Amino acid sequence: MSELRANRIAEQMKKELGEIITRKIKDPRVGFVTVTDVEVSGDLQQAKIFISVLGDEKQKQETLTGLAKAKGFIRTEIGRRIRLRKTPELLFEFDEAFEYGNRIDTILRDLNK
C-alpha cells in the first residue's frame, strides 16, 4: 500500500516539478532542464529527482547549483500543490541513462561498420 502511494506521489511530483522549474525558477544558471524521473522513499521523507540538462558539463553543474539554491522555494511550491503533511526533502541528481544509451548506440554503430 505504501509503495503504491509513494509511486502516485512521485508521478504527481514529476508533473508539478516540470512546471515549477520551467515557469517559476528565474535563476539564469538553470538551463533547459527536463525532469526524467522522481523516486519517493516509502516513508515519504525523501524524493530523488532525476534531471537531464542540455549543454556541456559546466552548464550541467551550474544548473545543479541553481536548483540546489532554489530547493527551498521548489519544496514550498510542491507543498502548496500536493497536499501532504510533510513535503519530502528534495535531492537532485543527473539522469545518466541517456548518456549511457548514447554511448552504447555509438559502440554498436562502430561495430556494424
N, C-alpha and C positions, 0 to 999 in steps of 0.2 A: 504494500500500500504506500509506504513512504517513498519507494523508488519511483512509483508512478507519479506521485505528486511532485517529486523533485524534477522529473522529466518535463512535466507540464509547466512548471515554473521556469525551467531552463529555456523552453521554447518561447514562452512569453517574454522572458528577459532578452532573448536574442532579437526578437522583433522590436522591442522597445529600445534596446541599445543601438540598433542600426539607425533608428530615427533620432535619438538623442545625440549621437556622435556626429551625424551629418548635418543636423539642423541647429543644435543648441550650442555646440562647442565652437568658440570663436578663436581659439588658440592657433596662431599661424604655424606652430610646429606640427600640429596634427594634419597630416596629409590625407590622401584618399584611403580611407580605412573601410574594410569590409569585415563584419563580424561573421566568422565562419561557423563557430560552434560555441556553446555555453554548457559547462558541466557544473551542476549544483550538487554539493555534498548531501548525503542522506538526511543530515540534521538541519539543512538549510542555512548553515552558518557561513559557508564559503562558496563563491562562484568563480570558476576558472573561465575566463573569456578568451577564446582563441581568435586572433585577428590576422588579417592579411593586409599588407600595405604595399602600394605601388611605389617604386622608387629604389634607390640604391641603399646600401647599408646605413649610411649616415642619415638618410631620410627616415628609415625604419626606427633607428634609435631615437631620433628627435620626436617622432610620433609617439613612441612608448613613453618618453619623458613627459610629453604634453598630456597624455592620457593619465599618467600617474599623478600629475599635478591637479587634474580635473576629477580625480577619483571621488572626492567628497561630493562635488556637485552632481556627478553621474549617479552616485548612490542615493542622493536625496531625490533626484528625478525618478529613479526606479521605485523608490519607496512611495512616491506620490501616485505613480501609475499602476503599480501592482500592490494591492493591499495585503501586506504581511505584518506580523507583529514585529519582526526584526528583519531588516534588509540585510542580505548576505554581504560579507566582505568581498570586495572585487579584486581579482588578481588577473592582470593582463599578460598574455603570452602570445608569441608568434606561432602561427599555424605553419608547421614545416611540411605539411602534406603536399602542397602544391609544388614546392621546390623539389621535393623528393620524387614526385611523379614526373616532373620535367626532366630530372636527371636520368631516371630510368628510361624515359622516352628517347632521350638523346643517345643513350647507350644502345638501345635496341635499333635505332636508325643506323648507327655506326656499324653495328653487326650485320645489318642487311646489305650494306654497301659492299 
